[in-house]
Amino acid sequence: MKIHKIIHGGCLSGHRTYILSGMGILSAVASYLVGDTDLFITMQSVFTLGGIYFLRKSGETKRKSYAKNTGKISKPRR
């Protein structure tokens, strides 16, 4: 049972995009602080990876709101 959980991501399954975005932002900031890149390239990377994060987040909120409204029409109870 533990191998199955490990293969499918365990407790972090479904959070891969957030982890990769966060690590990318940290990497961009660290490369700026070390002196490998300039401020323009760092900000470009941060905004790109932040956009990926928020695109994923907005898709999840839309899926949750659509799940609540299944489209079934039910008669009101009296």
Phi and psi in degrees as a GROMACS rama.xvg file:
@    title "Ramachandran Plot"
@    xaxis  label "Phi"
@    yaxis  label "Psi"
@TYPE xy
-69.834  -34.86  LYS-2
-63.2261  -41.0991  ILE-3
-60.7092  -41.5832  HIS-4
-66.8923  -39.3726  LYS-5
-67.2478  -42.3586  ILE-6
-63.1546  -37.9377  ILE-7
-91.6327  10.3979  HIS-8
102.477  -10.2397  GLY-9
63.1157  -138.146  GLY-10
-74.8514  -12.2229  CYS-11
-98.6122  7.13301  LEU-12
-66.1614  136.118  SER-13
90.1094  -5.02719  GLY-14
-114.833  14.5193  HIS-15
-63.1418  -41.2642  ARG-16
-62.7989  -41.0387  THR-17
-66.6286  -40.8308  TYR-18
-65.9574  -44.6045  ILE-19
-65.8793  -38.4149  LEU-20
-64.0075  -46.0004  SER-21
-62.4117  -43.5578  GLY-22
-66.7752  -35.3989  MET-23
-65.4368  -41.2519  GLY-24
-65.454  -44.093  ILE-25
-61.04  -39.2751  LEU-26
-65.3643  -41.0306  SER-27
-64.9758  -42.986  ALA-28
-66.9145  -41.2235  VAL-29
-64.6097  -39.221  ALA-30
-67.1829  -31.1482  SER-31
-69.5773  -43.5984  TYR-32
-66.342  -31.8059  LEU-33
-75.5715  -29.7945  VAL-34
108.191  11.7439  GLY-35
-77.263  -29.2393  ASP-36
-128.848  166.894  THR-37
-97.6347  178.128  ASP-38
-65.4171  -36.9481  LEU-39
-62.5013  -46.9965  PHE-40
-67.1638  -36.7557  ILE-41
-64.2953  -47.0061  THR-42
-66.0325  -36.0875  MET-43
-62.5059  -42.6007  GLN-44
-66.6268  -42.6482  SER-45
-64.338  -44.1409  VAL-46
-68.1602  -36.4578  PHE-47
-64.8752  -48.8279  THR-48
-69.3031  -33.4093  LEU-49
-66.4829  -36.7891  GLY-50
-63.7341  -39.6957  GLY-51
-62.9749  -42.0252  ILE-52
-60.1879  -48.802  TYR-53
-73.978  -29.0582  PHE-54
-63.2986  -42.8219  LEU-55
-65.3855  -41.758  ARG-56
-65.0668  -39.5926  LYS-57
-69.7052  -33.3077  SER-58
-66.7703  -35.1824  GLY-59
-69.1053  -39.5837  GLU-60
-68.7377  -34.383  THR-61
-67.4254  -40.4527  LYS-62
-63.1945  -38.5688  ARG-63
-67.417  -39.8096  LYS-64
-71.2028  -33.5285  SER-65
-71.3494  -29.402  TYR-66
-68.9174  -31.752  ALA-67
-69.5111  -39.276  LYS-68
-98.1124  92.9834  ASN-69
-79.5138  -10.6629  THR-70
90.7723  1.61209  GLY-71
-79.2904  136.858  LYS-72
-101.906  119.58  ILE-73
-117.713  152.121  SER-74
-78.2809  139.935  LYS-75
-66.7423  144.702  PRO-76
-81.0495  145.274  ARG-77
